[in-house]
Each structure stands twice: as C-alpha cells, then as structure tokens.
Amino acid sequence: MSLLIALFFSDFCTHPGMKTALILGSSGLTGSYILDLLLKDDSFQSVITINRKPSGIHHPKLTEIISQFNAEKDLAPFVSINTIFSCLGTTRKKTPDLQQYRNIEIGIPVQYATVALTKNLQGFYFISAVGVQPGSGNFYIRIKSEAEEALKSLHIPHLHIYQPSLLTGQRNEKRPLEKLAASLFPLINRILPKKWMHYHSISAADLARGMVFISQQPNQKKVSYHTYSSIMQFKNT
C-alpha cells in the first residue's frame, strides 16, 4: 500500500479500542498462518507486514510495507502499534554470513520492538526454540538465547516467548533433515513422557493459532514462556 494509505491507517488506529498488529516474517511458515488469522479476526482492525518484495496479498485492513527492514522509517507513519508477532528465522545454509544471520534473528526483532515501544507497544510474541539456554555450544540455540535476553532487556510490558520443538508444515524451501525428522516425530510424540512434552513436535498452523489465542488473553506477567502444552491450550477452549 502507499504511504498515504499507511498514514490513514495510523490515524484510524488511534481511536480507542482499535488494535494494530505488526507481523515480522509474514511470508514464512508460521507468519503466513498468523497473517491469515489476523485478517479474519475482528479484534485486530489493522495489520502491518514488512516484506522485501510484494506478497500479492490484498485486504482492506492490511498495510504491506516493502522494505529492507528499517524500523524507524517503516513505522514512522503509524501512531500506535499494540502488538508484534515476530516469526523471523533463517538457516546457516540460507544465510552463511554470521552478521546477517544475527541481524535476522536478533537485530530486526529488537529494532522493531524498540521503535514500537514509542508507539504504545503492549505485547511482543517471539518464536524462539526449545532447549534455549545461555552459553549453549549449539550456535542456533545460543543465538535464540541472545535474542530472548535482548528482548527482555527492553522491558516490553508483556513479552511472550514461544519455545517450540520441531515445526512441521509445507515449506517453500527444501530442508531434507527437517523432513526426515518430521517423518520420525509422530512415533516419538507417542512415547514421550509427560515431563518431556515440550519436545513434542507442533505444526506451524497450531503454533500460529496458539500465539494468536494467547495474545487475546489477559496479560499479567511481564515475561511468559510457552512450550508445547501451553501453546496448544487453544484446543481446550
């Protein structure tokens, strides 16, 4: 959409009760499901996405910004951004440059959260990974841990950190090891003891539904962690 339309939405969303959501990674596996859910959800009157190229998706309440991810410039037209869903992610194969990798996993989410905090940000919903711990010898886990700590240091009113195990779903890119793991996990899921339930695989569609469901519940904690069981609570309602 044009900047003029974006400005219209920013004014529109200042009305009391109006809720604006920003999705980072809306073209990815989980982000695409979240986008579809929010466009159908009447509690969100405006949805913003940041993409490097047009998605081809058009909707009356969607503002798509084509950008190389510059938070100050991208969010300047908006007066209020209440909620951010951060679904960004990459792989070492796709992004071998470690500086670029860190920027995608840490820099971009922190940058947009920082700017949105000046625009009434209340909830930030971040996809991390199961088993995250500081100082891990695993590069991926270590990066996710650093991202969690960086976001916590911003003192966002309500930060929700999702730590799923294997995410399943139809990706646009080939990941043979993930595909192999996905074929084995149905058996593993059945034999997992309850104390290890956080290692249960989850579909991207269910993760998206869980994130949106939790975003609509009353917030109490400043920082909340979610693994398989709490992510799937929407199925019990």
C-alpha positions, -999 to 999 in steps of 0.1 A, spaced: 0 0 0 11 36 -5 24 58 23 -9 78 21 -29 47 29 -5 38 57 -10 72 72 -47 68 70 -44 35 90 -22 52 116 -49 78 122 -76 52 121 -59 31 147 -56 59 173 -93 55 181 -99 39 215 -102 2 213 -86 -1 179 -59 -28 178 -29 -27 154 -6 -58 149 27 -59 131 40 -92 118 77 -98 112 82 -128 89 47 -129 75 58 -147 43 73 -176 64 58 -209 75 42 -197 108 39 -160 99 17 -167 69 -7 -186 92 -7 -157 117 -14 -132 89 -44 -152 77 -58 -155 112 -54 -118 120 -70 -107 87 -101 -127 97 -101 -116 134 -123 -86 142 -103 -77 173 -75 -66 150 -85 -36 130 -52 -31 112 -24 -55 103 11 -44 91 36 -66 74 72 -58 64 84 -77 33 114 -73 9 91 -80 -21 53 -78 -26 34 -108 -13 4 -104 -37 -20 -104 -7 -46 -77 -6 -70 -70 22 -88 -38 34 -70 -38 68 -36 -49 55 -8 -25 51 22 -41 34 55 -22 36 82 -31 11 115 -26 29 150 -38 37 139 -37 74 145 -2 87 122 1 117 124 39 122 115 46 86 89 17 82 70 25 114 72 63 112 37 67 96 20 48 125 9 64 157 1 32 175 13 -4 173 -1 -25 200 11 -60 192 41 -75 174 43 -111 162 80 -120 155 83 -151 132 116 -144 116 141 -171 111 168 -184 88 193 -212 84 231 -213 81 227 -227 46 204 -199 35 224 -172 54 261 -182 58 271 -147 67 270 -147 105 265 -110 108 234 -112 86 222 -143 105 224 -124 138 206 -94 124 177 -116 112 174 -135 145 183 -107 169 188 -73 153 155 -69 134 131 -81 162 149 -58 187 149 -29 163 112 -30 157 103 -36 193 124 -6 203 106 17 179 72 2 187 77 9 224 74 46 215 41 38 198 22 21 227 36 -15 222 19 -37 248 26 -73 236 55 -89 218 52 -125 207 85 -141 197 93 -175 183 124 -189 199 132 -226 203 130 -255 227 160 -260 250 173 -224 249 200 -217 275 227 -190 277 261 -201 266 250 -231 247 276 -248 224 249 -250 197 250 -219 175 213 -219 168 203 -223 205 229 -197 215 215 -171 190 180 -177 202 191 -173 238 208 -140 230 176 -128 212 155 -137 243 178 -118 266 180 -88 243 142 -86 241 139 -89 279 163 -60 284 138 -37 265 112 -41 293 83 -46 270 51 -45 290 42 -81 281 68 -103 263 57 -138 253 85 -162 243 75 -194 224 98 -223 225 85 -250 201 104 -282 192 103 -293 156 79 -272 135 60 -291 108 43 -278 77 48 -273 40 78 -250 34 87 -233 2 123 -243 6 138 -278 9 151 -289 43 159 -327 40 169 -332 76 137 -315 89 117 -336 65 134 -368 79 128 -356 115 91 -349 107 87 -384 95 101 -398 128 84 -375 152 49 -390 151 63 -421 168 85 -401 191 55 -379 201 35 -410 212 62 -423 235 73 -390 251 67 -390 289 48 -360 302 78 -343 317 94 -342 282 62 -330 265 80 -297 255 99 -318 229 66 -327 211 66 -316 175 40 -290 166 25 -279 133 31 -243 122 -7 -238 119 -12 -249 156 17 -226 167 1 -197 149 -33 -204 164 -18 -207 199 1 -174 195 -30 -155 184 -51 -171 211 -26 -162 239 -24 -127 225 -61 -122 233 -59 -134 269 -55 -110 298 -18 -102 304 -4 -104 339 33 -114 337 60 -92 321 77 -122 306 59 -155 298 74 -187 283 53 -211 262 62 -247 252 40 -273 236 14 -277 263 6 -240 268 8 -233 231 -19 -259 225 -42 -246 252 -65 -230 225 -77 -266 216 -92 -269 251 -114 -238 247 
